[in-house]
Amino acid sequence: MKLAFTTLGCPDWDLERIIKNAVENGYNGIDFRGLLGELDIYKLKEFSSNVKETVRQFKEASLEIPCFSSSVKLVTQSQEEYDRYIEELRQYALLCKEFNTPYIRVFGGAIGKWKREEAIGIAEKNVHDYLALVEKYNVKLLLETHDDWTDSRNVRELVQRVSSNHFLVLWDIHHPYRTIGEKPETTWDNLGEWVCYTHWKDSYVKKETKRGYQLCLLGEGDIPLPDIMALLKDNEYDGYFTLEWEKKWCPELEEPEIAFKQFSKYMKNILI
């Protein structure tokens, strides 16, 4: 079992502390979603002028960067946004080459004023453009089950229409179940053949909150995590199990040193 956490969970930690904590808690990788307040990490010296030193630090710690979590969205007809997303993908593709990272996470994005079929058409066109860039670096784009793309039927339709082995699925095991009540078995039936990476979190219903639920340490909520683990195991899933601890967006959550240690222990227990 390969474990990682995203840096969304430790927004105030520097690179050295992130690496040290990952090693101490038995992680195999770190998924970057920002560093010290900067989401676009390629703007930082650690991932630009000093990138060779960062590569050395990861090799020395026997850690991987399995995925760079971008802010890129598929549904847009804004030229300004499109140009920004293309540049972001280019920068992350260059980092993938440095770190031998296979994946860049992308969002479907809000469909807004468009009907679903129109949104899928817009996304399909943009994905082909994005792939023309990242395929040169042998990098795959992962569409996360998130925002307006939590219903696995919609994700499946887009993935089938794009029909590229460089456009696959990141199954956030929380969102389809919590936000639309989709059973994990249904998600897997629809998307399993394309799922190569997973995000993990837990929560319980809390209607008075903006989201309608409260994130919590794994096992303290009611997401059927052991069942999802068994489902993945039965289907011989061999990708990463990545904790997405949303500390940056939800500062009331437990500190990262608590959450990262707890996730590692919890996941190893439910795998048995």
N, C-alpha and C positions, 0 to 999 in steps of 0.2 A: 504494500500500500504506500503510495506516494502522497505526502502531505505538504501543503503550502498554506500560506496566509497572504492576504492582500495588504498592502501598506495603508489602505483606507483605515485599518484598525489601529495604526500607530502614527497619527499625523504629526506628532511632536518629536519623534525619534529621528536621530541622525543615522546614517548608513551603517556605521560601526555597531551601534546598539541593535539595529534590526538584524544584522548578520549574527551577532553574538546570541541574541535571544532565539533565533531560528535553530542554531546549532545546539544550544542547551536543551531545547525542547524536542529534539529529534525530527525536525522538519527536513524535507528534501529540496524545497524550493521556496522562492519568494516571488509573488505576483505584484508587479509595481502599478499602483494607482496613486501616484503622487509621492512626494518626498519633501518634508519640512514646509508644507503649505503650498508647494508648487505642483499642480497636477501634471503639467507638461514637463516631465522630468528631463527630456532631451535639452531643455534650456539650462539645466544645471551643469556645473563643471564635472560632477561625478559621472555624467552620461554624455559629456561632450569632450572638452579638452583633456580631462583626466580619465576617460573611459577605459583605457588600457589598464590603469591601476585598479579600477573597479572590477574589471574582468579577472585580474589577478586575485583580488580579495575573494571573489566567489569561487574560483578554482581552489584556492587554499582552504576554504571552508567546506569544500565538496558540496556546494549548493548550486542549484540551477535557477534560472528565471524561466519558468515554463510558459509564461504569458505576460504580455504587456497589455494592461487594461486601458484602452483609449477612451476618448470622449466622442469618437466618430459615430455619426448617425446615418442610417440608410435613407430615411425619408426626408428629403429636402429638395426644393427647387430654387433655393437661393444660391446665386452664383458665389456670393461672399462665403456662405457656409461651405459650399462644395469645395471651393479653393482651399479653405482652411482645413477641411477634412483630408484632402489630398496631400497637403503638406504634412499634416500630422501623421498620416500613414507612411509617408516617405521617411520621416524621421524615425518612426518606430521600426520600420523595415530595416533601416541601417543598424539600429541597435540589435535587432534580431540576428543580424549577420555577426555582430561582435560577440554575442552571448550564446549563439546557437539556439536561439529561442524559436519554437515552431509556430507560435500563435499570437495574434493580436485580437483582443476582444473588441467587438463593435455593438452598438445598440441599434435596434430597429427604429426607435424614436416615435414620437407622437404622430398619429395620423391626422390629427387636427380636422381641417375642413373637408378632407378627402374621404370618399367612400373607401371601404377596405380594398376593393379590387383596384381602385386607382392608386392607393398607397402601395400595394404590392407591385404594381407596374413601375412606379417611381423608384421604389427600392431596388427592383430587379435591374433597372437601367444603371443606377448608381453602383450597385455591387459589381457589375461587369467592368465599369470604369476603375473601381478600386482594385479589382483583381488583376487588371492589366498592369498595375503598378507593383503589387506585392508578390505576384507570381515570379517576377524577375529575381526575387530574393528567396524563392522557395518557402514563402511564408503563407500560412493559412489564416483566413478571417473566421472568427467564431461569433455567430449571432447569439446573444444571450436571451434567454427566456425572461423578459423584463419589459417594463413600461407597457406599451400597447401591443406587445408581442409575447404575452404570457400564454395565450391560447395556443396549444401545440399544433392545432390544425392550420392556423395561419402561418406559423413558422415552417411547417412541413410544405405548405404550398409554395412559399418563396424559395425554400431550399431546392425543391424539385424543379422549379422553373429555371433557377440559375444553373443547376446541374453541373457543378464543378467540385472536384475533390479538394479544392482550395477554399471552399465555403461550407463550413460545418457548424455544429451547434455546441454552445456552452449551456448546459442545463443548470440553471439556478434552481435547486431542488425546493426552494422555499416559495417563490413567487406564484407559479401556477396553482399550487395547492392552497396557499393562503388567500390569494387575491381573487381567484375565480372558482375555487373549489374543485380543481381538476385532480383526479386521482393519479398518483405516481405511475400506476400501471398504464393508464391512458397516455400520459406523457411519453413513457418509454415506447409504447406500441407505435406512436406517431413519429417519434424522433430518434429512437434508439440507434438506428443504423448510422446516424450522423453525430451522435454525442461522443465527444472525445475529451471533455473537460467538464468539471462540475464545481459549482459554488455552493457552500453550505452555510446555513444559518438556522436559527430556531426562533419561534415567537408564540404568543398566545393572543387571543382576541381581546382587544381593549377599545371598545367602540367610541369612548370619549376622546380618543386621540385622533390626530389629523389623518394618520394612516389607517386607523381602525384596528391596529394591532401593536403589540409591544415586543420588540426584539429582546432576546435573553440568551443566556449561556445555553449551549446545546444540552438537551435533555430536560431543561426546565420549562419548555413550552410543549406544544402538542402537535408539532410537525412529526409525522411518522418516520423518524430518522432510521431506526433499525430496519424497518420494512424497506425503505429506499436502499439502504446498504445491501440488504439481502437480494433485492431486485438487481442491483448492479453486479453483485457477486455471481448470481445465477447466470447472468448474461455475459460473464467474463470481461467486464469493464476493467481496463488496465490503465486508465488515465489518472490525473491528479484529483485529490479531494482537497479543495481549497476553502479555507475559512474566509468568508467576507464579513468581517466584524466592522460594522458601520460607525465606528467611533467618530470619524470626521463629521458625519452628518447628525449623529446622535450622541453628543458629549456626555449625556447622563449614563451611558453604558459603562460597564466595568472597565477598568484600565487594561491596556493590552497585555501586560505581563500576567494578568489573571486569565484573560480570555484565551491567549495563545497556548498557555500551559494546559488549561482545561480541555481545549479542543483536541490537542494531541492525545491526551489520556482517554478522552471519551471515544474518539474514533477507533483507537486500538482495542478498546473494550468491546465495542459493538461489532467489530469485524469477526470476533471469535464465534 
